[in-house]
Amino acid sequence: TDLATMALTPGQRAAYQLTSRPPGPASFWYSLGTAVRSVGRAIDSLGITLQDDCAHIEKLPIPCTVVKVAGVSPSITGSSFVAPSSNLVGSVKLGAGSSVWYAALLRGDKAPVVVGDKSVIGDRACVSGSTIGESVLIGASAIVVDATVENGASIGMGCKVGKGCSIGRGAILTAGSVLRAGTSVPAGEVWGGSPASKVGVAGEAEAEVIADNAALSGLLAEVHAEEAWKEPRLIDQTLFDYKIKRAHTPEYISTLREDPKFTPMPTLGGFLEDVNAYDVKSVPK
């Protein structure tokens, strides 16, 4: 993260850190802290011994966002965002500007998964052995197995796309629909239901909604890419800066001898206004 986006200049930050230290030599507090932590570890070890087989030991989970299978690793260099909690397994290739959101699963262990440029794989979605075209929206919790989805198509939240299905260019599968294995959805048609069948035709308005949402997701992906993979040190630093910002109200600043002129901290609401997110007409069906 660029320090220019933070609320404090390096000099102001150093001054705050100096004034927040406890009195006395730093070596004394370091030694005391080390002793306290040693006592804490000893108490924890004693508790585990007393609990015996019932003890639960907290461990930091090993990251498994990108998993190599049979010597093949996912290719994510061109993507704009891959969530830390998502799982990409085996032969997975992400196109430029594509995004894979939280808890999504892309399985390329049996057959390759290819995701085209600027496509969006929503939260908790599962894509296995499929080819996804460009600017495709796959909604949260959708399941796509061994299927082909062409450019500009939209698969709604919670949809299930069976093995061997194909969804044509600009076609829409409405939320919660179940597409039977081997079914083909022609380009530009709207399908829905369980089992899914044709319920309408996608016009220019629907195509515009899909394009607008794909573009907005791409912009949000850049924000999430910066924040979700931030180092713990920078997370603590950012939280500290926001705390300082909340405390420095105009009333408080008016009591100071001079205005410290803190750099304004970015907000999600401000970002959405800047990218005209509130002008997006609707979300896909």
HUTAMO-V539819 format. One line per field, one symbol per residue. burial: b if it has 16 or more other ideal C-beta (glycine too) atoms within 10 Angstrom, else e. A space follows every 10 residues. Layout:
burial: ???
This chain:
burial: eeeeebbbee ebbeeeeeee eeeeeeeeee eeeeeeeeee eeeeeeeeee eeeeeeeeee eeeeebbeee eeebbbeebb bbbebbbbbb bbbbbebbbb bebbbbbbbe eebbbbbbbb bbbbbbbbbb bbbbbbbbbb bbbbbbbbbb bbbbbbbbbb bbeebbbbbb bbbbbbbbbe eebebeebbb bbeeebeeee ebeeebbebb ebbbbbbbeb beebbeeeee eeeeeebbeb beebbeeeee eeeeeeeeee ebeeeeeeee ebeebebeee eebbb
